Amino acid sequence: GQNIDQPTEMTATEGAIVQINCTYQTSGFNGLFWYQQHAGEAPTFLSYNVLDGLEEKGRFSSFLSRSKGYSYLLLKELQMKDSASYLCADHTGGFKTIFGAGTRLFVKA
Amino acid sequence: DADVTQTPRNRITKTGKRIMLECSQTKGHDRMYWYRQDPGLGLRLIYYSFDVKDINKGEISDGYSVSRQAQAKFSLSLESAIPNQTALYFCATSPTGDQPQHFGDGTRLSIL
């Protein structure tokens, strides 16, 4: 997506913590989604941030700064099954959601 | 049974053929979407519909058309397929724009 920037690939070790960053254009911004997508499968919803701050859901947390146009997804206690693509998506103006190209995360033993 | 069902799951066809991809949902959501996914480009919106009488173009609608036959059904057509339409196609639904989208399992389309 042309409005969304996130790293193409990241590698991390099993048991570690990894942070996946995402920047977006702030015009018309309503909220920020994160989805997980395993290779060849459908994206599945992880989180939606509207207000500034950190929201925690088990091993996964998501942070938003509206003034900076910045979000990150934090994955703790990494497991091999966390190897997937993580899609950042910008919800604007009630009409559509713009997806980033995704960050491919490789978790190694 | 899946909440969002896409058919077919895989299709190989030739340039110039007309192709229809079907999507049906049991979630009762008003909003439905068609995306294509290409390596390195992420999900790109082709068309979206807010209800049966509402159809809107997305960022890459050229070469595609859609039909919203009922609240539960949203089909995507390629009138005359070309090789650069080879991609993974996803249908998705949501109740409103600020709630998560629910995706089908995808249709892998190859055009020779």
Interface residues (C-beta under 8 A of the other chain):
Chain A: G1 I4 T8 N30 G31 F33 G40 E41 A42 P43 T44 F45 Y48 V50 L87 H91 G94 F95 K96 T97 I98 F99 G100 A101 G102
Chain B: Y35 G40 L41 G42 L43 R44 L45 Y48 N56 G58 F90 T96 G97 D98 Q99 P100 Q101 H102 F103 G104 D105 G106
